[in-house]
């Protein structure tokens, strides 16, 4: 049975309607007015008291121009989502990517995280962390990791989809503004507390979630003062269970399978050097591995499996990831208003995200390795079935290499920011405002250790994907709970160690002014200075396969533990194992001293070819000047308002990395400058009091990804073998954008709008790649010394280049209505049905890019933009009266691509299949100050389903994290 999920809008509406009477969990989409100096269409998601805000905001919206979506929490802890990314996905056109069961990064209108800029308290910032390899690993790019912050630290999130001259450049998708609370947001003294206990049904563990805010304002002889401090703490213990393949390769990759006796030509070829003969596939740890007998059945199985264009899983494996996370955050704000014309604000933000992750896998490692690594050419095929699409969906094998793998990571992201802003109004016509700020984000992964045990020449192994192409039946052919069935052998097994660090720093200063020329014309202008510094470093073992012998008296029984209870609610076949032996990192560390940083376990950086590529940095200094004319006129047959402006920015870029001079690494630095002139226009016309037309046009840029700018390169000789080089001369991605919208206010507190958008992406950046032997690279062969990797083994070569872009186009539909009319229109309904309402939005995006499939650019394919989901929707049904509130919400994202071309051999793309998440929340006001809360997140326990190849849709990662339930109290004084 193939696992497929086809979700229709009609089916979802039925589900949402049935569940919404009791609870729901999405912020309501509403509208609010922007600040007076910002022209914008505001579609606000209000978490509490949203019905009154809807009514007020719809009226205010008619005085704005541009396209801006806002998520707002009126009180602390009012965001019902796990983190900021989960909340932002409620906005039309926004989708998220997940890690460890929660949102990590966002995509806006089909453009991924690297196309979106994030500002915190008015200045651009960056926060990065590490994740699983399948979710992107350590973030060394421009994309913002939203999971590093507790959502309780912020009271509003603004997503700006159209550009204005006064808004910082650098985004093709959107500019996201995160705002922490300030004392002048509240009147007088305020105290708010929130306490929740969360329960995950897969892990079966309770965790706390706490938040608090206190603020006050004072009137003094020297003006009004305000002070505020807030704090938030979240703990999460989670399991992530599932199946993975680490990709699919052509069967012929890494030398193919061992041919039965008598088949000509013999594979692998007869060679005394490898122990290969007419009757032996080769030797594994000194033991001869026999060829299969030359029976008709064995020959037929070998022939079937070895057919042209047959693909097979590289490392078919089940595994469990154990997550232990803590989020801690503190905000502080001081405000002084010496007069009604002047305001000074000092904002401080501190956040720390701590995570520990253990990954336990049981895998067929040999499928992904060549004969030199005791891999596939030692495996004999006993039975084989190939699907119509070309996947080897069933196979029984002898002579395989089974590996028990345990990876342990400790990760920390520490973010600090200080921002000083000031505003002064000289008179009724002239005003200025300025900002100076500094932020740092430091990601540390000081422990990343992988320990691997092996079972060589193992017979009786089989996997079967015929009944379920995401959760196969796997028979290992031996007792996986017995540590004596595994070995720890020098030059075969591995201990990988790869600590890494990433630091991002922003320094910003700007000064802006506005002058009212007439009642309908305001001239604005400003200058800005930004300095951005990115630095990353890494260390590692020179050779992960050089291992000491176990201490006398120690066996693997002393250094291992059992994974137990695997597969709860997973849906895997009942005959599969639920327990297996894995290395115990604490016991290995004590026995072997793996963290001594001496001898075999010394960690090196620049001299280590596997670590050197991640020792690099980029510095960017941007100087910008802009001018903008805000206008409003009623001289035409209908009122028209908007803004027109231009922004000039000059970017000075310096990037550094390491290149080889002969065999010696040498640090090199590349510098360049480029400038851009970026015009923009936003116009809103009120054709009738009920009908608005909007139009926007602009020229925008997105700077190249940081990893692409290094003048150096990297070499990975263990794991996924690759050779990558950077290109510091890359140009930014440049585009011209058009937006249009029709908004119809057809009834009180109601809106139906349709927006269209078009982006003409002039230039793009692609990673050109091809698979070929290492000895074709021209690099010294001694880089492979002691790695058990042969010069003829296949490596993936990658280098970035500017290529032609393409058009991106789409539309958004947004509907919202409070059902106050229901009892009047349908008299048989009870009066309380007037407290219901709904908010629906749907987004369609389409874009095709020509992707080159080789480093020479000789062949290409047309495919969707990476990260683009053609269809996405959000739906919320809510109920709210004076004491009880309940909401149910769903967020749907269509399948999308994660890389083109796909990884490994013969795959055109990598991607992620469609995802629908359903959340719910409810609250009951016991008193005016005390409120009971309930939340249910991921109620359907959705699986993350990553695939490889567009035609075959072969399983890459298929995991789930369970349902999350939170219960608690909120108190406000």
Phi, psi and omega in degrees: 000128173278140175271115177226148178231111175249112185252124179255153180298322181297314180297322181295318182300323177296315180297314183296319182296320182295325185268348192282343184298328183263321186200163175197166188214046171229142173300147180282141177273119181222199179225151174215161183278141175283168172304158186299334183265013180230122177268120185198145170278124186247120174245100194261137174262106186256128189273327175229152181056036191280340182293315178295323179294324178301311183297317181291319186289327179298323177291319181291330183299332184289350179258018186236164176222154183099181180230112180222132175248139184233137170248125186229136173246123182283330181233161180297145179068019181275345173290120184275005186260164183295323178204186186296320181299320179299324179287318184296331182296347178287344182284140177305133176086359182252130174232162184234158169249146190246154171215134180055036174083005178218163184295138178244313183223166184238156171237133181241119179051043175084357181255128189287185188300326183290346179266002184244131176261145180238130175244138176242123182053037172095351180236147180296142181213167179218137176223129184228155176214187178251156178217185175296157180302322183288342178256014175112351179063211178290133182276109174246026183243196181269349180293143185266131177266104184285342183285358178279350184244142169286134183293337182294346182283348188239147177248354174201148176229126182242128179249109182264113185265340176245153186265144170231157183300328183283350181264136182303144180280173175118002184235132168263333183268297182193161168251123182254123177255124175254129184235126174275166182288151177231153184297327181285355173289342185237162177259124174063215184275137177221137174224126179226136180226145178219135178222129179226155168241129181251144181229127176255125188283346175277315179281329180070040184225143178266140180223149180272154172219115188234148176206151178205151178215138174223135180210159177203157175231150181224137171265123183232171177299336181256018176119182181269134178243154175213147178219142181214143172218139177223156181213152180213146179217133178224138175237138180224127169243123185217151166257150171228103183256148176169192182241148176210164180235345187057030175103171180236135178242156165300141180304327181290343179297144181065021171100354178072180182279164176284129181281149177295165178301132175096345178284133179238142352289151180290143176228126355290159182300149179299128182203125178294330183295327181255002181076017182272132180219186179295339182242359183231137177287333182153196180239145177232112182054042176084359182252130180288132179258115186286149170287156174291150177299150184278048178281163180299321181295315181293320180294320179295318179296317179296318181294318180297311183293332186265015181295160180297137176064024174273130179253151179219155178294139181286313181221070180301128187200146166259151181197164177235133172251128179253117184253134174228110188233146174226132174241125178232134181214148178221135171238150175217144181214134174239134178228144179223127178240087182295335176207165178300345182264352187226134176222131173243136182225132174242116180250136174233142181220130175230133178217141177225127179243112180251136180217142169236134182224129174244130178246123180241120185231150168233117195219157169270094187284328186296333179302335186260009185232157179273180181300325181296337178251025178056049188251219192307320181296352174268356185265131176257136181267125179261331179203148183205143174225131178250133181286164177301335180272356175101011177268139172282090189274345176216138176202143172240135192221153169240161176072025184274166179246106180264139183230136169259122187236133175232123176243135181233129179235140165242126188227140178220134170239123180241121183243135177224138178212140172227130182225128175248121179237151179217144177226139177215134177251116181285320177201191184292348185245336188236133180211155178224160172209151181214166183209139167227138183201159179219137176218146174226143173232118181242115177258130179232131175235065189293339177235114169223096188236131177237125179244134187229132174250151185234151168234109184268155173050051183264130182260161173081021180271142175207153170225152185217111179256011187288323181274331182211110187280002175246337183227084186284161166278127178235126175245117184274342176081009178202172180281107184283353180265359181261112181297340179289349178273003177239163180228159176231099192239133176302138180068012175232296177288176185218151162231106180264138177224123186216067175298151182205156182218146178221133178230131176237132182228135175236136169234127187226142172215135176213157177219124184230151178219157178221138181227124179279107179290315176217184177296336183248002181228129176232125178262125179242153176203157179193164176230153182211144175235129176226133174237122181241131179234131178237130180219133177224146177215161184205153173226171179185171174286145177293325181214111184287348183263355175279112189232145174279163173287154176295146179302151179306134179088350180264138173234172178296337176297333179276344189242014183232170176217176182250135163278128182230159175067023182290143170102012179298126179059017181280322181090014179288160179303143184296339180278352181289156178289154175238005182209143176202163181281136172224155176298145174259110189297323181295320181288321176296319180298317180292321184283324188248352181062046188291343180256022180283341183058034177223161175057228181297339184253022173290136178256130181235162183243274186300324182279358182257115186297331181282334181264334190300325182295339179256024170248095188197174181197164178220138171236130178234129174243120182245129176239124186231151172221142183214158172218147186211138178247114173271134185225155175207130180216147173241018180285338179277174179302341177215155181297140178227138178215162179163201178211150175222136183196180179214143179235130176248133180221135175244128184245126174251122188240134175229124181231147182225152178190188183242137172237161178269128171252098193072243176250004184258133177285135180228131178284132179236151179234136178238136180234148176200164177226149172207156179225160183218142172250120191238094177281157179207153180212133173229129182224137174232131178241129178262089184297315170222169177301339181258349187232122178244140172244136180233146177215139178217146177215144180196165172246130188226163176224157169226125184287155184298154175299146187296320181296334180283343187271352182295138174280358180258207181199181180218153178229128176242117184254351174238157185074227178279100187289127185205160174226120183236145177227149180264185181208092183290351181264014179297139173275156174297162171278124184242146183207158170247136186237147175228137177226144174215151181207149172237127181237126183240117178265081194279345179202172180300134177060029185227152181208136168231120182227150175229125178240142177239151179214150181216129178235119177266094183281107185286317182231154181220167177234124179240152172263105178284133183217154173205155179256125178202165183296151180300323185288001173264000185278339186083359178279155181299135180292340181290352173294343179264004185305132175063017182263355186061023176248128183274152178301337181271357179292150186280133173240153173263120181261130181227141173208138181275153179205150171288134179226174178290142179271219181180171182280147171235129183216156179180185179212158177232140175239130182230126180230133176214141181199133170272132187273045179295340184277347191304308183296336179279320181284323180239085188301339181285349179278145178293159185296331184290350178291345178291349180274359177276161174195169180218154176220123183228140170214149181223139180230134173239132180226140177221134176200137177238134177236142173275112180262133176278139185258000178217162182294338180272351181074018184285332179231154183211166175218151178261127182210168178299155173299138179301132180089358185270123169258124183297321183235137175210144175213157171231142180219133180224133171240128186230160172224135177208125169237197187292341183233328186245136178224139179211141180216145171231140187215149175229144176234123182243137175227127178291167178300153181210160181271145176249340174198145175221124356290168179288168179284166178066195189259133172080018179245126184283329183213162160246147181200179177234131181284170186303155183216132176234121177245140180239126181235160180213154174208156177207153177213153178223125181277106177292315173223184178293340183255336187244133183225135173268140183230151174217140176222142172230119184246141180054054188296336179264006179050059182294146177264138169279122188237097178263146185225170176228132179079127185291326182279319185273331183050052183281142184297132176246304175220135178218099187224161174220160183235001177088180180264149180240131178235134179234133174232144182186192181230147169234135180231134180226131180238000000 
